[in-house]
Amino acid sequence: MKLCYNALSPFVRKVRVTAMELNLMDKIEIVDSDHSDMFKGINPANPLGKVPSLTLENGDVLFDSFVICEYLDSIGSGPSLFPAAGPERWQVLTLHEMANGMTDAAYQRRMDSIMPAGEGSPSWCNRLKLSMENCLDEMERQAESYGDKVNIGTIAVGCALGYHDFRFGDEQWRNGRPTLTKWYERFAARTSMAQTAPA
Ligand SMILES: N[C@@H](CCC(=O)N[C@@H](CS)C(=O)NCC(=O)O)C(=O)O
């Protein structure tokens, strides 16, 4: 399988963490994305122009990161990262969606900051920042319940916080969020997280 990839993308990171937790990395070939023209998109295999995408042996192309993670879960060894049924499934998928949405808001803010002069929107970026802060507050309320769970929800939270540190480290999300801080310290030390951290 070929994973179209970018070393700094938090969405690609989520896929790599998932693949490592499921012992699948040796079945995945990494293909670099195309950065020749960011305005045409960085991945020709995906009509949206985004990474990640996963090209299967039969030529089928999967995206986005959530679909790829669920596919990997269906073929991996190791405990499933997607609860099969019942309330736990919906809790984990909703947690994934919150963390992924926070990552998406952070990514949009980052893109806005590198747009040509005059093309950004400070008021829209403030809205995105508020959404990120609300998600962090909700994560702080929930963090006790994350415990040592490794599932697609907690992986997405780990990648969201890692991306926050990477792009918005000066905003210091740890301030006033001791439970989340403690949880993240442990989670970020997992081999899958440590080996995929953006440099
Ligand atoms: N919802 C998508 C988001 C993917 C995404 O936004 N990827 C960014 C990199 S972090 C990208 O490829 N951006 C390039 C572009 O939009 O041209 C997913 O979960 O895979």
Ligand as a Chemical Component Dictionary entry (heavy atoms), coordinates in Angstrom:
data_LIG
# 
_chem_comp.id                   LIG 
_chem_comp.type                 NON-POLYMER 
_chem_comp.pdbx_formal_charge   0 
_chem_comp.three_letter_code    LIG 
# 
loop_
_chem_comp_atom.comp_id 
_chem_comp_atom.atom_id 
_chem_comp_atom.alt_atom_id 
_chem_comp_atom.type_symbol 
_chem_comp_atom.charge 
_chem_comp_atom.model_Cartn_x 
_chem_comp_atom.model_Cartn_y 
_chem_comp_atom.model_Cartn_z 
_chem_comp_atom.pdbx_ordinal 
LIG N1  N1  N 0 -10.061 15.894 6.470  1  
LIG C1  C1  C 0 -8.760  15.615 5.906  2  
LIG C2  C2  C 0 -7.843  16.819 6.078  3  
LIG C3  C3  C 0 -6.555  16.643 5.311  4  
LIG C4  C4  C 0 -5.763  17.953 5.196  5  
LIG O1  O1  O 0 -6.293  19.050 5.457  6  
LIG N2  N2  N 0 -4.495  17.839 4.789  7  
LIG C5  C5  C 0 -3.655  18.987 4.579  8  
LIG C6  C6  C 0 -2.280  18.783 5.205  9  
LIG S1  S1  S 0 -2.348  18.864 6.956  10 
LIG C7  C7  C 0 -3.408  19.150 3.085  11 
LIG O2  O2  O 0 -3.164  18.188 2.410  12 
LIG N3  N3  N 0 -3.441  20.387 2.593  13 
LIG C8  C8  C 0 -3.057  20.698 1.262  14 
LIG C9  C9  C 0 -4.139  21.365 0.473  15 
LIG O3  O3  O 0 -5.257  21.511 0.992  16 
LIG O4  O4  O 0 -3.836  21.732 -0.660 17 
LIG C10 C10 C 0 -8.178  14.351 6.558  18 
LIG O5  O5  O 0 -8.567  14.045 7.702  19 
LIG O6  O6  O 0 -7.392  13.636 5.914  20 
# 
loop_
_chem_comp_bond.comp_id 
_chem_comp_bond.atom_id_1 
_chem_comp_bond.atom_id_2 
_chem_comp_bond.value_order 
_chem_comp_bond.pdbx_ordinal 
LIG N1  C1  SING 1  
LIG C1  C2  SING 2  
LIG C1  C10 SING 3  
LIG C2  C3  SING 4  
LIG C3  C4  SING 5  
LIG C4  O1  DOUB 6  
LIG C4  N2  SING 7  
LIG N2  C5  SING 8  
LIG C5  C6  SING 9  
LIG C5  C7  SING 10 
LIG C6  S1  SING 11 
LIG C7  O2  DOUB 12 
LIG C7  N3  SING 13 
LIG N3  C8  SING 14 
LIG C8  C9  SING 15 
LIG C9  O3  DOUB 16 
LIG C9  O4  SING 17 
LIG C10 O5  DOUB 18 
LIG C10 O6  SING 19 
# 
